[in-house]
């Protein structure tokens, strides 16, 4: 069940927390809470993107629903790892302005229901800084006094970005920024793959655990390679070619979801015999939300792949001696740098930034990628004078 103590006298670290080695204080704190059976009813994880907060949230969820305290190998832990456990719920804002009141009311209605499989339930709320107004007020009482066995995990950049009334009801856990070297070492420990491939995976996913998962997925790696090839061919592509490439990128980013959907359907089939219609609908709705979140994550990875390659081009244009990340595409980086200027690359990077913002605001992935590629093409080939 455990992976050993973090230091002499420290509690044994459950396997599900092993991925938090780059956050030793967080790992030790949560290990102690699990060991002593005193997981809080509400946590607020605080830190910068890439610090591993979402991965930590799912690790806590595994420990909460696992009958063995987070062994990482039982069926409950595996379902949480695959994001298919019916008692672990992930929420993110459904509006460009934040969480909707309807979202929170659905959550509150679900909280009072008994768990479907496990002894407890976990609700992960990403971007908690966007919990405001009526939505936040609707959650306050449930957040302060949830039913037994229910744990809330809220994720935000800083306590200042979250309403004080919410902050006061949660136990705050700060996450530190992970250094590039430490992150690369963590990826190698988890995946057995280091060097350039680990650095590419980190550039695309931003956290060691997500990078290790990326390296284990041939579909996600192929989507990244397609993005790189597409950027390399933009100079000679016409508008129709660009639109076709955008469609292929979107399809490639969605391809890994087929396995997730199959796992969800299998799990739902197993549960159909003992779940009522209302509970089945809730599981189906949860599965749909998870697929939507996974699709958004996949699109963000493709944009991050484009952003990473363009940053390498910028290094070349500026004559910086720092090694590039995308070593496997050095020829493409050099060719793009030879045909543009620093100003052009900066404009191209602005296009990737806009695409990421569009995806986060629920713009259709196809449209977001099309606009990004056309913007990058124009920026690289027609820099301003």
N, C-alpha and C positions, 0 to 999 in steps of 0.2 A: 504493500500500500504506500509506503514512503520511499523517498529517494535519499533519505539520510538527512542529518541535521545541517543547517547552514553554517553553524559555528559551534564550538563546545558550549553545552548548556542550552542551546537553542532547541525549540521543538522540532520533531521530525517533519520534513517537508513532504506533503503528499505529492504523488506523481503528477497530479494535474497542475500543480504550481511550479513544476520544474522549469517551465518556459519563462518564469519570471526571474531567472538568475541575474538578469541585467537590472533588476529593481530589487536589490537584496532587502531593503527595509520593508518594502511592500510585501515581499515574499515571506519574511519572518513574521510580520504582523498578522497576515492572513493565516499562516500556518499555525500560529498560536491560537487564533480564534477558532479554527477548525479543530485543533487538538483538544481544546477545552470545551468544545460544544457551545460556543457563545458567538456565533456569527450574528452580526447586527441585522436588524430588520430593514435598515436603509443605509446605503453607502453612497458617497459622492466622490467619484474618482476624478482627480484634477490633474491636468497636464497638457503638454503640447501633442499634436498629432504625431504619431510615430513612437510614442512612449509605451505603447502596448496596453492601453487601458481597456480596449474592447476585448482583447485576448484574455486579460486578467478577469474581466467580468464573466466570460464564459467559463474560465477555470473555477471561479467561485460557484458558478451555477452547477458545474459538475460535482463539486464537493457537497453542494446543498442537496442534490437529488440522489447522489451515490449512496447505496447502503453500506459501503465500506469506507466512507470518508474521503473519497476522491482517489480511487486506485487507478483510474484512467483506462481500465481494461474491461470493465463490466458493460453490460448492454446500455445501462443508463448513461454512463460516461461517453460511450461511443455515439449515442444518439445526440447528446449535447454537442460533441465535437463536430458532428455532421450537420448540426443546426436543424435536427428533425425531432427533437424531444417535445412532446405536447405540453409539458409543464414549464418550459423555459421560453419566455416570450421576448422578442426584440422589437422595440418601437423606435421610430425616427419621425421627425416632423413631416406631415403630409401636405403642408402649405408652405409657400415661399416666405410667409411671415412667422411660421412656427407651428407648434402643435395645435391641432383642432380640438375644440371642446368635445366633439363626437368621439375622437380617438380616446380621450381620457375617460369618457363615460363608459365606453366599451371595456376599457381596462378595469375600471371599478366594478363593473358588472361581472367580469371574469374573476376578479380577486376573491370574491365571496364563495365561488364554486370550489368543490373539493378537487384536489389534484387528480389527474387522469391515470398516471402511472406511479409517480414517486410519492414520498412522504411530505414533500414541500413543493413550492412553486417559486420561480424567479422571474422578475420583470426587469429587463435592461432598457433604459431610456437613453439613447444617444443624443448628443447636442442638447443637453438639458438647459443650456442657456436660452433656448427658444421655447421654454415652458413659461408662458406669460399670460397675464390677464385671466379670463374666465377658465381657461384650460388649467392653469396653475392652481387657481382657487378650488377647482373641482377635485384636485388631487390631494390637497393638503391634509384633510382629515384621515384619508386612507393611508397616506404616507406616514403619518404620525402614529397611527394605531392600526396596522394591518392585521389580518387574521393570523393566528399561529401558523408557523411554517412558511410564511410568505416573506421573501427578501426582495427589496428594490435595490437596483444598482444604477445610479445616474452618472453620466459621463459629461464632462465639460472642460473647457480650457482653463478656467479660473473660477474661484468662488465669487469674484466680483461680477462675473457674467451671469450668475444665477440669482434669482430672487432671494433676498435674505430669509423670507418665510420658509423657503424650501431648504436652504442651507442649514438652518437651525434644526431641521428635523432629520438630518443625515449625519453620519460619521464620515468626516472628510479624510481622504487618503491621497496625498500628493505623489505624483510620479515625476521622476527626474528624466531629463533628456539623455538618451543613450548615445555615447560617442560612436562614430563610424567604425572604429577598430573593434570596439566591444561588440557592436551589432554584427559585424562580419564573423567574428569568432563564434557568436551565439548561433548564427545560421549554420556554420560548419558543424557545430556540436549536434544540432538538431537534425540536419539533413545529410551530413557526410560530404557536403559540397562546399568548397570555399573558393577563394580567389575571385576572378572576374565574374563568374556565374553568380556567386553570392552577392557581389556588389550590384550587379544588374537587377537581381531579385529584390534587393533592398531599395533600389531606386524606383522600382515599379510599385512595391507594396508598402514600404516605409517602416515595417516592424520585423524583427527577426522571425517570430512565429509565422507571420503571414508570408514572409519570404521563403521559409522552409516549405510551406504548403504550396506556394507558387512553383517551386522547383520540383515538387512531386507531381505536378499536373502538366502532362504533355500538351493538353489543350490550351492552357493559359500561356505556356511558353511559346506555342505556335502563334497565338494571337499577338504576342509582343513582336515576334519575328516578322509577322505580316505588316505591323505598323512601321517597323524599321525599313522594310523593303519598299513600302508605299511612299515614305518620305524620300527615299533615295530616287524614286522614279517621278516625283512630282514635276520636276523641271520639264520633262518631255510629255507629260500627260495633258490632254485637253480636259475641258470641264466634264464631259461625259465619263472619261476615264476616272476622274476624281470621285464622281458620284458612285461609280461602280465599286471603287476601292473602299469607299465609306461603308457601302452595304456589306462587303466582304468582311471588313473589320468588325462590324456589329454582329454579324453571324458568327464569327470566330470567337468573339467575347461571350456570346450566349451559349456556345457549344458545350462547355463544361457543366452547364446547368442541367443538361439531360440526365446526368448521373444523380444529381441532387433530387430532381423530380422523381426519378425511379425509386430512390430511397424513401422519399416522402410517401409515395403511393404504396410501397410495400409496408411501411409502418402503419399507414392508415388502414390497410387491409387487415393487418393483425389486430387492430383495435376495434374494427367494425362490429365484432361479435358481442362486445361488452359495453360499448358506448351508445348512449342515446342519440337521437337525431340532433338535438341542440349541441351536445358535446362534439359530435362529428363535424358539425358546421363550424364550430369554433376552431377545431384542429385544421380544417380545410382553409379557413380564413388566415390562420397563423402561417400555414404553409405558403399561401399566396404572398403574404407580406414578406416572408423569408426569401422567396424567389425574386421578388421585386428588389429587395435589399441586395441580394447576390448579383442581380443584373446590374444594378447601379455600381456596385463595387467593381465588376468586370469592366464596365465602361471607364471607370476612373483609372483602372490599371492601363488600359490602352492609351488614355490621355497622358498618364504618367510616363509611359514608354516613349511617347513622342516628345514630351518635355525633357526627359533625360537625354535623348539623342541631340536635341537642339542645344542643350547646355554644353554638350561636348563640342558641338560646332562653334559655339561662342568662345570656348577655350582656344580653339584653333584660330579663330579670327583675331583674338586678342594676343595670340602668341604666348599664352601662358604655358609654362612647362609642366603643369600638373597633369598627371595621367588621366586619360578619359575613362569613363565608366564602361561605355559600350565598345570594348576592345574587339569584339567579334564583328563589329561594323565599322572598323577604322577607315576602310576604303570609302564608305558612304559619307562618314563624317568629313573626311578630307575633301571629297568631291563637292559636298554642299558648301563647305567653308571657302573653297576656291571660287565659287560662283556667287557669293553674296558679301555683305559687309556686316559689321557689328550692329549697325542700326537695323538692318534687315532681320537679323536673328532676334533682336530684342522685340521687334514687332511680331515675329513668328511665335515667340514665347508668350506674348500677350494673347495670341489666338488660342493657345492651349489653355491658358488661364481662364479665358472666357468660356471655353468648352466645359471645363470642370465646374465652373459656376452654373452654367446652363444645366448640366446633369444634376447638380445638387438642388436645382429649382425645378426639377421634373420636366425639363424640355425633352422631347422625343430624342432618344439616343441617335437615331439615324440623322436627324436634322443637326444635332450638336456636332457630330463627327464630320458631316458634310461641310458645315460652316468652318470648322476648325481647319480641315485640309485645304479648303479654298483660301482661307486666310493665310495659312502657312505658305502656300504656293505663291500668292501675291507678294507676301513680305520678303521671301527669299529671292524672288526673281526681279522684283521691282522696288528695291529700297529707295526711300525718299532722298532727294538731293538737298 
